[in-house]
Amino acid sequence: MNSISVRALLVRGMLAGLVAGALALLVAYFLGESRVDAAIALEEAHSHDHGGGEELVSRTMQSTAGLATGVLVFGVAIGGIAALVFCYALGRMGRFGPRATAALIAGAALVTVYLVPFLKYPANPPAVGNPDTIGKRTTLFFLMVALSVLLAVAAVIIGKRLAPRLGAWNATIVAAAGYVLLIGLAHAFLPSFNEVGKDFPATLLWQFRLATLAVQVTLWTTFGLVFGYLTERLLVPRAGEVTAGRGTADRAAAAAG
């Protein structure tokens, strides 16, 4: 794939990420922010320190401009990264076209980058978690993300090497089983945190975590669909263009003959 195609795909990936980020922003605002407000209100109701300093950034700013900036920038960033992965993966994942390749990359990213770490270290709303452990929890979460991505890449490489001996289906099963086994071991041996207070409503916690999951599902699903559409229009010539090209070539050959 030449540099022009890579540049064009990168631009389309970032554009698809922007669109995906915009839809994810709507989901985050309408499903997540009300749960965040409820958790903050609960935290303030149970806090004994009512003389805290003035907020540097207002809650209104956090839930609007701050949320929009974070989600949209994240969408553009993951769109660019996923586009570069697409450039490498296209044609190396079997006989999948641009749309199927984009969908597979988006689905794999959702599972490895978010869902697997989420199962070990789920998102918590305000008022949940010990402030003294936030650094450790953040480090372990990103460690889980790195392990998940690296093990997924290793599983793909091993699956491709086993395919000539075992067949594509059996090699995929073996590689996937190895990934699940190693991720299970990581889940078992990495430290866990259970810092949810007894007085924190379980329903609110569950709704907040479902909202964060909905945001990520919306983001990656939209990206896969939009990026697949854009890449197919770029890389797969339409029937009319193919017919016109063949007609031009035929006329040129006839003139030369």
C-alpha positions, -999 to 999 in steps of 0.1 A, spaced: 0 0 0 16 33 -11 20 64 10 -10 82 -8 -33 54 2 -21 53 37 -26 90 41 -61 88 26 -70 60 49 -56 78 79 -77 108 71 -108 86 67 -100 68 100 -98 101 119 -131 113 102 -148 80 111 -135 84 147 -149 119 149 -183 107 138 -181 77 162 -170 101 190 -200 124 183 -225 95 187 -206 82 217 -208 117 232 -246 117 229 -248 83 247 -224 95 274 -244 127 280 -279 112 281 -270 79 298 -240 86 319 -241 121 331 -273 117 352 -256 87 370 -225 108 376 -246 136 391 -264 111 413 -231 97 425 -217 132 432 -249 141 452 -246 110 472 -209 117 479 -217 152 491 -245 140 512 -222 116 531 -193 140 532 -184 156 566 -162 182 549 -186 210 537 -160 237 537 -141 226 506 -125 250 483 -141 264 452 -141 241 421 -115 249 395 -139 237 368 -176 238 373 -197 206 370 -216 222 341 -184 227 322 -172 192 330 -205 176 317 -206 197 285 -174 211 270 -151 189 290 -170 157 281 -172 167 245 -135 175 242 -125 143 258 -147 120 238 -142 137 204 -104 138 208 -104 102 219 -125 93 189 -102 110 165 -71 94 181 -84 59 181 -97 64 145 -62 73 134 -46 43 152 -72 19 139 -67 32 103 -30 24 106 -38 -11 119 -62 -15 89 -34 -6 65 -13 -34 79 -41 -59 83 -59 -55 49 -51 -86 28 -33 -104 57 -65 -116 75 -77 -139 48 -101 -130 19 -118 -101 37 -127 -70 19 -123 -35 33 -157 -34 51 -152 -68 67 -116 -59 78 -128 -27 93 -155 -45 112 -131 -71 125 -106 -45 137 -133 -25 154 -147 -56 171 -113 -68 182 -105 -34 196 -137 -33 216 -130 -67 231 -92 -63 238 -89 -26 246 -121 -22 266 -142 -53 274 -114 -76 287 -99 -49 311 -134 -38 320 -142 -73 333 -113 -71 357 -113 -34 366 -148 -20 358 -155 17 357 -166 34 390 -186 66 394 -176 93 419 -179 84 455 -166 49 448 -130 40 453 -102 50 477 -84 81 466 -51 67 480 -53 37 455 -63 56 424 -27 56 410 -23 19 416 -57 12 401 -50 33 370 -16 16 365 -31 -19 367 -59 -10 344 -35 1 317 -14 -29 324 -44 -51 317 -50 -32 284 -14 -37 273 -16 -74 282 -48 -79 264 -36 -62 232 -2 -80 232 -18 -114 238 -43 -107 211 -15 -99 186 4 -130 197 -27 -151 192 -31 -138 157 5 -145 148 4 -180 163 -29 -187 145 -14 -178 112 16 -200 118 -5 -230 129 -30 -226 100 -9 -246 74 -7 -276 98 -41 -275 115 -63 -256 90 -76 -221 95 -106 -231 117 -86 -253 141 -57 -228 143 -82 -200 151 -97 -221 179 -63 -230 194 -51 -194 193 -83 -181 208 -82 -207 235 -46 -197 244 -56 -160 245 -86 -168 268 -64 -190 291 -37 -164 295 -62 -136 301 -79 -158 327 -46 -162 345 -40 -124 344 -75 -119 358 -68 -144 386 -33 -132 396 -35 -94 392 -47 -75 423 -84 -68 427 -101 -39 443 -135 -40 462 -139 -4 473 -176 1 469 -192 13 501 -220 -7 517 -243 24 515 -237 30 478 -268 19 457 -260 -12 437 -285 -1 411 -267 32 405 -234 14 402 -248 -11 377 -264 16 356 -232 37 355 -212 7 344 -237 -2 317 -236 34 305 -198 33 301 -201 0 283 -228 15 260 -205 44 252 -177 21 241 -200 -2 221 -214 28 203 -180 42 196 -165 11 181 -196 -1 163 -200 33 146 -164 35 138 -164 0 122 -195 8 100 -184 43 90 -147 35 83 -157 3 64 -180 24 42 -153 50 35 -125 25 28 -147 5 5 -155 37 -15 -118 45 -17 -103 10 -24 -130 -8 -43 -139 6 -77 -176 8 -86 -190 -12 -114 -194 19 -136 -158 29 -131 -146 -6 -139 -167 -8 -171 -155 27 -182 -119 17 -175 -122 -15 -195 -138 4 -224 -110 29 -225 -84 1 -225 -102 -18 -252 -104 13 -274 -67 20 -268 -58 -16 -278 -79 -14 -309 -63 18 -320 -28 3 -314 -38 -28 -334 
